[in-house]
Every structure is written in structure tokens, then in C-alpha cells.
């Protein structure tokens, strides 16, 4: 009996990991689309260039953010979210600068507004999932 419970737990963990991975990919796609729309509306560049920039900046931010989830601060969203938001703005603003050197201040404004929009979306998603 104990063996079958352990086996079930392993299968459930696999399913939970698969669900988490699917949710991560869907969240990533939605954030990329949302931030590319923000960049376009802010007239950072055309839509396709904004979509490419959004993909690159969120890919780098995600790769930096995944290991940060292992830090003790990640258990406290009140501290973790502002830190990750700030890092996202710095990373993504830097990528926008690399992609559009003439953008200057516009790059930073775009990174700040795009991340405000995506973090509001992510916080709403976390709130719904916690219900």
C-alpha cells in the first residue's frame, strides 16, 4: 500500500511539473505579447521589431529570474516582486538600448511601462491561482 502511494506521488509530481512548465510557457507568451503591444503603443518601434525586442528582453529576464527563485527572498512576495521588477527594468531597458541606441530615455520609459503592465498581469494571475 505504501509503495503504491509513493508511486502515485511521483506520478503526481510529474504531472504538476508538466502543468507548471505549460503555465510558465503560456505566461511567457502572454507577457511577450503584452510588452510588445506596450512598446508599439509607446512608439518605441514598429510592431514586429517591438515583438522581437519583447521576446529577447523577456527571455533574458526569465533566464536571470529562474535561479533567483531559489533564494530565500523569493518566499516573501512583498520583497521579491519589487526586486525582480527592478531587475527586469534594468535588464530589459539595457536590451532596448542595445537594439535602439538612439532611443535614450525612451528605452527606459518603455521598459518601465512594459514591466508595470506585465507585473500587474502576473500579480492578477497569482491572485487568481491562490483562490
C-alpha positions in Angstrom: 0.0 0.0 0.0 2.8 2.4 0.9 4.6 1.6 -2.3 1.6 2.5 -4.5 1.1 5.8 -2.6 4.8 6.7 -3.2 4.4 5.8 -6.9 1.3 7.9 -7.2 3.1 10.8 -5.5 5.9 10.5 -8.1 3.4 10.5 -11.0 1.5 13.4 -9.5 4.8 15.4 -9.1 5.5 14.7 -12.8 2.1 16.0 -13.8 2.4 19.0 -11.5 5.8 19.8 -13.1 4.3 19.5 -16.6 1.4 21.7 -15.7 3.9 24.3 -14.2 6.0 24.2 -17.3 2.9 24.7 -19.5 1.8 27.6 -17.3 5.3 29.1 -17.5 5.3 28.9 -21.3 1.8 30.4 -21.6 2.7 33.2 -19.1 5.9 33.9 -21.1 4.0 34.2 -24.4 1.3 36.4 -22.9 3.9 38.7 -21.3 5.8 39.0 -24.5 2.7 39.9 -26.4 1.6 42.4 -23.7 5.0 44.1 -23.6 5.3 44.2 -27.3 2.0 45.9 -27.5 3.1 48.4 -24.8 6.3 49.1 -26.9 4.3 49.6 -30.0 1.8 51.9 -28.3 4.7 53.9 -26.8 6.0 54.3 -30.4 9.3 52.6 -29.5 9.3 51.0 -32.9 7.1 49.1 -35.3 5.1 46.1 -34.1 7.4 43.3 -35.4 10.5 45.0 -34.1 8.7 45.5 -30.8 7.7 41.9 -30.7 11.3 40.8 -31.3 12.6 43.1 -28.6 10.0 41.9 -26.2 10.8 38.3 -26.8 14.6 38.9 -26.3 14.2 41.1 -23.2 11.8 38.6 -21.6 13.9 35.6 -22.5 16.9 37.2 -20.7 14.8 38.4 -17.8 13.3 34.9 -17.4 16.7 33.2 -17.5 18.0 35.5 -14.9 14.9 35.2 -12.8 14.6 31.4 -12.7 17.7 30.9 -10.4 16.5 33.8 -8.2 13.5 31.7 -7.2 16.0 29.5 -5.2 16.9 32.4 -3.0 15.2 32.8 0.4 13.9 36.2 -0.5 11.5 34.5 -3.0 9.4 33.2 -0.2 8.4 36.8 0.6 6.5 38.4 -2.3 6.5 41.8 -0.7 10.3 41.9 -1.0 10.7 39.6 -4.0 8.4 41.3 -6.5 10.0 44.8 -6.2 13.5 43.3 -6.6 12.5 41.2 -9.6 10.6 44.1 -11.1 13.7 46.4 -10.7 16.0 43.7 -12.2 13.5 43.3 -15.1 13.5 47.0 -15.8 17.4 47.2 -15.8 17.8 44.1 -18.0 15.0 45.0 -20.4 16.0 48.6 -20.6 19.5 47.6 -21.4 18.4 45.3 -24.2 16.2 48.1 -25.6 19.3 50.3 -25.6 21.3 47.7 -27.5 18.5 47.4 -30.0 17.9 51.1 -30.4 20.8 53.2 -29.4 19.2 56.4 -30.4 16.2 55.8 -28.0 17.9 57.1 -24.9 15.3 58.0 -22.3 12.5 56.5 -24.4 14.1 53.0 -23.9 13.9 53.3 -20.1 10.4 54.7 -20.1 9.3 51.8 -22.4 11.0 49.3 -20.1 9.3 50.7 -17.0 5.8 50.9 -18.5 6.1 47.5 -20.2 7.1 45.9 -16.9 4.4 47.7 -14.9 1.8 46.2 -17.3 3.3 42.7 -17.2 3.7 42.7 -13.4 0.1 43.8 -12.9 -0.9 40.9 -15.2 1.3 38.4 -13.3 0.1 39.6 -9.9 -3.5 39.1 -11.1 -2.6 35.6 -12.3 -1.0 34.8 -8.9 -4.0 36.1 -7.1 -6.4 34.0 -9.2 -4.3 30.9 -8.7 -4.2 31.4 -5.0 -8.0 31.4 -4.7 
